[in-house]
Amino acid sequence: MLPGMQRLLLLATLLATTPVHAATWEASFRKCDIAKSFAKEDTIMAYDGSSVFVTITPADIPAIERGIKVLKQCRKFWACVERRTAGKVKHCYLPR
């Protein structure tokens, strides 16, 4: 088999075996939050139906840590915007 065909076969295998509902933690600088949508089978409903129990696994930790970094940058930016509104600073720049 040619090397390019091997890569294509590997990619096709990965796509075929990846669950459709697999989601990752997403940090939003614009909304200042970290979110993840869970498939119904990944949640446990409370007996009274008022709450949902969701498990965070060790595999989630790196994405959550990256999300926390985004939240900290977001908090600094909006604190700067408040200082700018009060006339204490001229410009607030988005982090790079």
C-alpha positions as CSV (number, residue, x, y, z in Angstrom):
1,M,0.0,0.0,0.0
2,L,1.2,3.5,-0.7
3,P,1.9,5.8,2.3
4,G,-0.9,8.2,1.3
5,M,-3.4,5.3,1.1
6,Q,-2.4,4.1,4.5
7,R,-3.1,7.6,6.0
8,L,-6.4,7.7,4.3
9,L,-7.3,4.3,5.6
10,L,-6.3,5.3,9.1
11,L,-8.4,8.4,8.9
12,A,-11.4,6.5,7.7
13,T,-11.0,4.0,10.5
14,L,-10.7,6.7,13.1
15,L,-13.8,8.5,11.8
16,A,-15.8,5.2,11.7
17,T,-14.9,4.3,15.3
18,T,-15.3,7.8,16.9
19,P,-18.7,8.1,18.6
20,V,-21.0,10.7,17.1
21,H,-21.9,12.2,20.4
22,A,-18.3,12.7,21.6
23,A,-17.9,16.3,22.7
24,T,-15.2,18.2,24.3
25,W,-15.1,21.1,26.7
26,E,-15.3,24.4,24.9
27,A,-14.2,27.7,26.4
28,S,-15.8,30.8,25.1
29,F,-14.0,34.1,25.6
30,R,-17.0,36.0,24.3
31,K,-19.4,34.5,26.8
32,C,-16.8,33.9,29.6
33,D,-17.8,30.3,30.2
34,I,-16.7,26.7,29.7
35,A,-19.4,24.3,28.4
36,K,-19.8,20.8,27.2
37,S,-22.9,19.1,25.9
38,F,-23.4,15.6,27.1
39,A,-25.3,12.7,25.5
40,K,-28.3,11.5,27.5
41,E,-26.6,8.2,28.2
42,D,-23.7,10.1,29.8
43,T,-26.0,11.7,32.5
44,I,-27.9,10.4,35.5
45,M,-31.2,12.0,36.3
46,A,-32.1,12.6,40.0
47,Y,-35.0,10.7,41.4
48,D,-37.2,13.8,41.6
49,G,-36.2,14.9,38.1
50,S,-35.0,18.3,39.3
51,S,-31.2,17.8,38.6
52,V,-28.8,16.0,36.4
53,F,-25.6,14.3,37.6
54,V,-22.7,14.6,35.2
55,T,-19.3,13.0,35.6
56,I,-16.0,14.7,34.8
57,T,-13.3,12.2,34.1
58,P,-9.5,12.5,34.2
59,A,-9.5,12.8,30.4
60,D,-11.5,16.0,30.7
61,I,-8.9,17.7,32.9
62,P,-6.6,19.1,30.2
63,A,-9.5,20.8,28.3
64,I,-10.9,22.2,31.5
65,E,-7.5,23.6,32.5
66,R,-7.3,25.3,29.1
67,G,-10.8,26.6,29.6
68,I,-9.8,28.0,33.0
69,K,-7.0,29.9,31.3
70,V,-9.5,31.5,28.9
71,L,-11.8,32.4,31.8
72,K,-9.0,34.1,33.6
73,Q,-8.1,36.1,30.5
74,C,-11.8,37.0,30.0
75,R,-12.1,38.2,33.6
76,K,-9.0,40.4,33.2
77,F,-10.3,41.9,29.9
78,W,-13.7,42.8,31.4
79,A,-12.1,44.2,34.5
80,C,-10.1,46.4,32.2
81,V,-13.3,47.4,30.4
82,E,-14.8,48.5,33.7
83,R,-11.7,50.6,34.5
84,R,-11.9,52.1,31.0
85,T,-15.6,53.0,31.6
86,A,-14.5,54.7,34.8
87,G,-11.9,56.7,32.9
88,K,-8.9,55.0,34.5
89,V,-7.4,53.4,31.3
90,K,-7.6,54.3,27.6
91,H,-7.5,50.9,25.9
92,C,-8.2,47.3,26.6
93,Y,-6.7,44.7,24.4
94,L,-7.8,41.1,23.8
95,P,-5.2,38.6,24.8
96,R,-3.2,36.8,22.1
